[in-house]
Amino acid sequence: MGRNDKKEEQKMNKQSFFYDQKNDILAIHKGFETNEGFKGNISIGKLILDVSTKGKIKGIEILDASEFLREFDIKKGILMDINSIDFNATKTPDSIVISLVIKSKNESIPAKIAVPIEN
């Protein structure tokens, strides 16, 4: 693996996030491994989940994010001041459980979201 290949691999594996204040959308993406790519989306209410060719959830978009995350005491001010976000998504036979930890300058707020899916 050449030097540029290694940099590209690191870039693909790096997690990124973005909060679009105007449209109130929070987007989080973990990046893909070298041997995987984008397969498709699962759209469930205010959530859009990016699924990889390996069947893993690699990205999350939350529409109307400040309203959606309000029940976890995550306000718009926190969304505008995010330092980092960690997420994990686990599929069960009838749901997807998403664990988020949003970190701002002054606090770290966990949120666990269970999303029912149809079989």
Summary of the structure (lengths in Angstrom):
residues: 119
radius of gyration: 15.1
end to end distance: 41.5
largest distance: 47.2
contacts: 308
relative contact order: 0.16
helix: 18%
strand: 50%
